């Protein structure tokens, strides 16, 4: 958000499947998965919702990645 990127976080406790469905419904371009494995490794899984591809991005590089792939 500090980088000018709109973000939402699930506070309701929905399942991962339900969260992905909601992200599709609201037109999210990307979903970032931050689970225990991602926290441990310092790399987050970033899923492109338009083509269903996923990449791992270092925590420090997430904002730059999203800015580069905004369009």
MMTF fields as JSON, N, C-alpha, C and O atoms, coordinates in Angstrom:
{
  "mmtfVersion": "1.0.0",
  "mmtfProducer": "UNKNOWN",
  "numBonds": 283,
  "numAtoms": 284,
  "numGroups": 71,
  "numChains": 1,
  "numModels": 1,
  "chainsPerModel": [1],
  "groupsPerChain": [71],
  "chainIdList": ["A"],
  "bondAtomList": [4, 2, 8, 6, 12, 10, 16, 14, 20, 18, 24, 22, 28, 26, 32, 30, 36, 34, 40, 38, 44, 42, 48, 46, 52, 50, 56, 54, 60, 58, 64, 62, 68, 66, 72, 70, 76, 74, 80, 78, 84, 82, 88, 86, 92, 90, 96, 94, 100, 98, 104, 102, 108, 106, 112, 110, 116, 114, 120, 118, 124, 122, 128, 126, 132, 130, 136, 134, 140, 138, 144, 142, 148, 146, 152, 150, 156, 154, 160, 158, 164, 162, 168, 166, 172, 170, 176, 174, 180, 178, 184, 182, 188, 186, 192, 190, 196, 194, 200, 198, 204, 202, 208, 206, 212, 210, 216, 214, 220, 218, 224, 222, 228, 226, 232, 230, 236, 234, 240, 238, 244, 242, 248, 246, 252, 250, 256, 254, 260, 258, 264, 262, 268, 266, 272, 270, 276, 274, 280, 278],
  "bondOrderList": [1, 1, 1, 1, 1, 1, 1, 1, 1, 1, 1, 1, 1, 1, 1, 1, 1, 1, 1, 1, 1, 1, 1, 1, 1, 1, 1, 1, 1, 1, 1, 1, 1, 1, 1, 1, 1, 1, 1, 1, 1, 1, 1, 1, 1, 1, 1, 1, 1, 1, 1, 1, 1, 1, 1, 1, 1, 1, 1, 1, 1, 1, 1, 1, 1, 1, 1, 1, 1, 1],
  "groupList": [{"groupName": "UNK", "atomNameList": ["N", "CA", "C", "O"], "elementList": ["N", "C", "C", "O"], "formalChargeList": [0, 0, 0, 0], "bondAtomList": [1, 0, 2, 1, 3, 2], "bondOrderList": [1, 1, 2], "singleLetterCode": "X", "chemCompType": "L-PEPTIDE LINKING"}],
  "groupTypeList": [0, 0, 0, 0, 0, 0, 0, 0, 0, 0, 0, 0, 0, 0, 0, 0, 0, 0, 0, 0, 0, 0, 0, 0, 0, 0, 0, 0, 0, 0, 0, 0, 0, 0, 0, 0, 0, 0, 0, 0, 0, 0, 0, 0, 0, 0, 0, 0, 0, 0, 0, 0, 0, 0, 0, 0, 0, 0, 0, 0, 0, 0, 0, 0, 0, 0, 0, 0, 0, 0, 0],
  "groupIdList": [1, 2, 3, 4, 5, 6, 7, 8, 9, 10, 11, 12, 13, 14, 15, 16, 17, 18, 19, 20, 21, 22, 23, 24, 25, 26, 27, 28, 29, 30, 31, 32, 33, 34, 35, 36, 37, 38, 39, 40, 41, 42, 43, 44, 45, 46, 47, 48, 49, 50, 51, 52, 53, 54, 55, 56, 57, 58, 59, 60, 61, 62, 63, 64, 65, 66, 67, 68, 69, 70, 71],
  "secStructList": [7, 6, 6, 1, 7, 7, 7, 7, 7, 7, 7, 1, 7, 7, 7, 2, 2, 2, 2, 2, 2, 2, 2, 2, 2, 6, 6, 7, 1, 3, 3, 3, 3, 7, 7, 2, 2, 2, 2, 2, 2, 6, 3, 3, 3, 3, 3, 3, 6, 6, 6, 7, 7, 3, 3, 3, 3, 3, 4, 4, 4, 2, 2, 2, 2, 2, 2, 2, 6, 7, 7],
  "xCoordList": [0.832, 0.0, 0.866, 0.541, 1.97, 2.874, 3.461, 3.833, 3.547, 4.057, 2.981, 3.233, 1.78, 0.705, -0.02, -0.666, 0.081, -0.561, -1.75, -1.615, -2.924, -4.128, -3.989, -3.618, -4.283, -4.144, -5.26, -5.747, -5.654, -6.621, -6.025, -5.196, -6.455, -6.017, -7.266, -8.149, -7.337, -8.503, -8.442, -7.538, -9.409, -9.501, -10.669, -10.883, -11.424, -12.619, -12.272, -13.021, -11.123, -10.728, -11.243, -11.433, -11.473, -11.93, -10.842, -9.662, -11.249, -10.289, -9.492, -9.906, -8.35, -7.522, -8.292, -8.2, -9.047, -9.86, -10.873, -11.051, -11.523, -12.507, -11.845, -12.431, -10.628, -9.904, -9.54, -9.644, -9.114, -8.805, -10.076, -10.039, -11.182, -12.451, -12.858, -13.296, -12.717, -13.036, -12.122, -12.583, -10.837, -9.89, -10.298, -10.217, -10.734, -11.215, -12.464, -12.62, -13.351, -14.611, -14.397, -15.114, -13.411, -13.166, -12.21, -11.923, -11.716, -10.856, -9.402, -8.712, -8.936, -7.534, -6.615, -6.873, -5.546, -4.582, -3.626, -3.209, -3.283, -2.345, -2.855, -3.594, -2.45, -2.692, -1.333, -0.561, -1.054, 0.202, -0.119, -0.895, 0.489, 0.284, 1.428, 2.602, 1.055, 2.058, 1.668, 0.902, 2.212, 1.979, 3.245, 4.209, 3.247, 4.404, 5.661, 6.759, 5.501, 6.665, 7.249, 8.467, 6.368, 6.826, 7.504, 8.52, 6.956, 7.575, 8.961, 9.893, 9.072, 10.345, 11.402, 12.562, 11.006, 11.963, 12.221, 13.253, 11.292, 11.439, 11.044, 11.288, 10.426, 9.938, 8.446, 7.972, 7.706, 6.255, 5.844, 6.499, 4.78, 4.233, 3.266, 2.285, 3.554, 2.714, 2.023, 2.682, 0.689, -0.076, -0.702, -1.388, -0.452, -1.08, -2.46, -2.577, -3.491, -4.851, -5.314, -6.223, -4.709, -5.177, -4.707, -5.412, -3.518, -3.032, -2.706, -2.185, -3.01, -2.83, -1.387, -1.155, -0.416, 0.977, 1.377, 0.812, 2.349, 2.854, 4.361, 5.037, 4.881, 6.322, 6.626, 5.785, 7.824, 8.272, 9.072, 9.969, 8.74, 9.384, 9.879, 9.149, 11.118, 11.656, 10.829, 10.35, 10.676, 9.862, 10.252, 9.381, 11.532, 12.014, 11.717, 11.766, 11.41, 11.195, 9.732, 9.434, 8.814, 7.397, 6.847, 6.182, 7.1, 6.56, 7.099, 6.339, 8.395, 8.984, 8.379, 8.107, 8.168, 7.561, 6.161, 5.819, 5.352, 3.984, 3.968, 3.154, 4.846, 4.914, 5.289, 4.739, 6.213, 6.651, 5.574, 5.551, 4.689, 3.677, 2.264, 1.299, 2.122, 0.813, -0.088, -1.288, 0.418, -0.416, -0.87, -1.575],
  "yCoordList": [-1.191, 0.0, 1.24, 2.23, 1.19, 2.337, 2.615, 3.75, 1.598, 1.746, 2.114, 2.098, 2.447, 2.833, 1.66, 1.813, 0.509, -0.691, -1.041, -1.169, -1.196, -1.567, -3.018, -3.881, -3.286, -4.643, -4.953, -4.074, -6.206, -6.71, -7.924, -8.638, -8.138, -9.301, -9.976, -9.308, -11.285, -12.004, -12.079, -12.687, -11.459, -11.492, -12.346, -12.513, -12.886, -13.665, -15.113, -15.801, -15.573, -16.949, -17.914, -19.097, -17.416, -18.275, -19.272, -19.06, -20.344, -21.322, -20.675, -19.658, -21.266, -20.736, -20.724, -19.767, -21.783, -21.862, -20.718, -20.094, -20.448, -19.367, -18.005, -17.102, -17.858, -16.599, -16.363, -15.239, -17.413, -17.287, -16.957, -16.143, -17.579, -17.312, -15.853, -15.192, -15.359, -13.959, -13.02, -12.012, -13.34, -12.507, -12.423, -11.355, -13.539, -13.529, -12.683, -11.973, -12.759, -12.024, -10.514, -9.772, -10.054, -8.614, -8.109, -6.914, -9.013, -8.61, -8.379, -7.585, -9.066, -8.928, -9.415, -10.448, -8.67, -9.088, -10.134, -11.046, -9.996, -10.909, -11.312, -10.571, -12.498, -12.964, -13.362, -14.062, -12.913, -13.28, -14.226, -13.902, -15.396, -16.399, -16.28, -16.392, -16.05, -15.936, -16.897, -16.561, -18.091, -19.11, -19.333, -18.577, -20.354, -20.621, -20.935, -20.517, -21.67, -21.976, -20.705, -20.539, -19.806, -18.551, -17.665, -17.033, -17.619, -16.815, -17.353, -16.59, -18.67, -19.299, -19.051, -18.786, -19.135, -18.989, -17.53, -17.221, -16.628, -15.224, -14.96, -13.873, -15.962, -15.817, -16.086, -17.081, -15.176, -15.304, -15.846, -15.576, -16.598, -17.102, -16.053, -15.703, -15.554, -14.542, -15.201, -15.66, -15.246, -15.866, -14.783, -13.888, -14.881, -14.002, -14.574, -15.69, -13.83, -14.348, -14.452, -15.228, -13.687, -13.73, -14.967, -15.458, -15.481, -16.671, -17.841, -18.864, -17.691, -18.73, -19.198, -20.303, -18.367, -18.715, -18.214, -17.247, -18.878, -18.491, -18.383, -19.158, -17.41, -17.26, -16.993, -16.475, -17.347, -17.025, -15.736, -15.589, -14.805, -13.503, -13.241, -13.459, -12.772, -12.443, -11.332, -10.425, -11.424, -10.453, -9.014, -8.172, -8.734, -7.385, -6.917, -5.718, -7.841, -7.499, -7.492, -7.257, -7.746, -7.875, -6.582, -6.622, -5.446, -4.179, -3.884, -3.499, -4.061, -3.822, -4.755, -4.331, -6.013, -6.978, -6.533, -6.547, -6.139, -5.718, -4.435, -4.304, -3.502, -2.268, -2.545, -1.926, -3.464, -3.8, -4.527, -4.467, -5.206, -6.037, -5.49, -6.235, -4.222, -3.603, -3.664, -3.892, -3.477, -3.335, -4.612, -4.632],
  "zCoordList": [0.0, 0.0, 0.0, -0.654, 0.733, 0.774, -0.603, -0.9, -1.439, -2.796, -3.798, -5.003, -3.325, -4.216, -4.85, -5.887, -4.244, -4.766, -3.883, -2.666, -4.509, -3.777, -3.332, -4.128, -2.07, -1.548, -0.567, 0.144, -0.542, 0.427, 1.116, 0.551, 2.327, 3.096, 3.66, 4.198, 3.535, 4.043, 5.563, 6.135, 6.194, 7.656, 8.122, 9.323, 7.173, 7.479, 7.8, 8.492, 7.288, 7.526, 6.476, 6.758, 5.256, 4.163, 3.785, 4.065, 3.154, 2.644, 1.518, 0.96, 1.185, 0.112, -1.204, -1.974, -1.459, -2.68, -2.734, -3.78, -1.627, -1.565, -1.747, -2.343, -1.236, -1.398, -2.864, -3.355, -3.563, -4.984, -5.775, -6.698, -5.42, -6.096, -5.89, -6.832, -4.683, -4.38, -5.16, -5.696, -5.229, -5.975, -7.444, -8.051, -8.013, -9.389, -9.547, -10.54, -8.569, -8.61, -8.58, -9.252, -7.802, -7.698, -8.778, -8.842, -9.624, -10.725, -10.35, -10.989, -9.323, -8.922, -10.034, -10.653, -10.284, -11.308, -10.757, -11.472, -9.487, -8.848, -7.481, -6.831, -7.054, -5.69, -5.134, -5.789, -3.933, -3.281, -2.14, -1.242, -2.189, -1.154, -0.155, -0.509, 1.107, 2.168, 3.279, 4.182, 3.187, 4.2, 5.009, 4.883, 5.827, 6.683, 5.869, 6.237, 4.763, 3.914, 3.308, 3.249, 2.856, 2.254, 3.294, 3.006, 4.48, 5.535, 5.9, 6.152, 5.922, 6.256, 5.178, 5.495, 3.915, 2.819, 2.442, 1.846, 2.783, 2.409, 0.963, 0.438, 0.312, -1.056, -1.072, -0.525, -1.713, -1.779, -3.138, -4.145, -3.166, -4.418, -4.956, -4.299, -6.164, -6.8, -7.99, -8.923, -7.95, -9.028, -9.893, -9.398, -11.195, -12.169, -12.45, -12.957, -12.131, -12.254, -13.707, -14.004, -14.614, -16.003, -16.753, -17.634, -16.415, -17.131, -16.2, -16.644, -14.926, -13.903, -13.719, -13.228, -14.108, -13.854, -12.477, -11.965, -11.891, -10.577, -10.615, -11.291, -9.88, -9.73, -8.265, -7.531, -7.849, -6.503, -6.566, -7.396, -5.684, -5.662, -4.249, -3.282, -4.126, -2.812, -2.18, -2.86, -0.884, -0.153, -0.492, -0.707, -0.54, -0.808, -2.227, -2.501, -3.132, -4.543, -4.968, -6.139, -4.039, -4.393, -4.981, -6.016, -4.356, -4.85, -6.241, -7.13, -6.44, -7.762, -8.803, -9.926, -8.448, -9.368, -9.772, -10.955, -8.797, -9.095, -9.931, -10.845, -9.629, -10.405, -11.855, -12.766, -12.074, -13.428, -14.21, -15.439, -13.518, -14.182, -14.031, -14.203, -13.718, -13.502, -14.708, -14.552, -15.874, -17.082, -17.633, -18.642]
}
